[in-house]
Amino acid sequence: MGAAPEQDRLLTRAAVAERLALCVRTLDTLHEIGALEKVYVLGAVRFRESDVRRVIREGIRLGQPDAGDLVTGTAAGEDA
């Protein structure tokens, strides 16, 4: 019998906003564009830690070629 799979931690909006150095409203925008899925627990909004790590690792593009990376702040064509 193998070990149980690791459970994904759920993070509060405030914790995610602080971790990504973004305001809470920007988290709502990331959800609206499909970059972060909200998890509702008794009406409270949470985010999966694995989704937050993915945003940090891969960044988010808003569809404009020169808009830059929303998470890292690097413009298109710049070295990170």
C-alpha positions in Angstrom: 0.0 0.0 0.0 1.5 3.4 -1.1 1.6 6.7 0.7 -1.4 9.0 0.2 -0.8 11.7 -2.5 0.3 15.1 -1.2 -2.6 17.4 -0.6 -2.5 20.8 -2.2 -2.6 23.6 0.4 -5.3 26.2 0.0 -4.2 29.9 0.4 -6.2 32.9 1.3 -6.6 35.9 -1.1 -4.4 38.0 1.2 -1.6 35.4 1.3 -1.6 35.0 -2.5 -1.7 38.7 -3.0 1.3 39.1 -0.7 3.2 36.2 -2.3 2.7 37.6 -5.8 3.1 41.3 -4.7 -0.3 42.1 -6.3 -3.4 43.7 -5.0 -6.4 41.5 -4.2 -8.4 43.0 -7.2 -5.6 41.8 -9.5 -6.2 38.2 -8.2 -9.8 38.6 -9.4 -8.5 39.6 -12.8 -6.2 36.6 -12.9 -9.3 34.5 -12.1 -11.4 36.2 -14.8 -8.8 35.5 -17.5 -8.5 31.9 -16.4 -5.0 32.1 -14.9 -6.0 31.3 -11.3 -8.9 29.1 -10.3 -10.8 30.1 -7.2 -11.8 27.4 -4.7 -14.8 28.2 -2.5 -14.9 26.8 1.1 -18.1 27.7 2.8 -18.2 30.9 0.8 -14.6 31.9 1.4 -12.3 32.2 -1.6 -9.1 30.2 -1.6 -6.4 29.5 -4.2 -4.5 26.2 -4.7 -0.8 26.6 -3.8 0.2 24.6 -7.0 -1.7 27.2 -9.1 0.2 30.1 -7.4 3.5 28.3 -8.0 2.6 27.8 -11.7 1.9 31.5 -12.1 5.3 32.3 -10.4 7.1 29.8 -12.6 5.4 30.5 -16.0 4.1 34.1 -15.6 1.0 35.5 -17.2 0.7 37.3 -20.5 -2.4 39.5 -21.0 -2.4 39.1 -24.8 -0.5 42.2 -25.8 2.9 41.4 -27.4 4.7 44.2 -25.5 2.6 44.1 -22.3 5.3 42.2 -20.4 5.0 39.6 -17.8 2.4 40.4 -15.2 4.2 38.5 -12.4 7.9 39.2 -13.0 7.5 42.7 -14.6 9.8 42.0 -17.5 8.9 43.5 -20.8 8.9 41.4 -23.9 12.4 41.0 -25.3 14.1 41.7 -22.0 16.2 39.2 -20.1 14.7 38.2 -16.7 
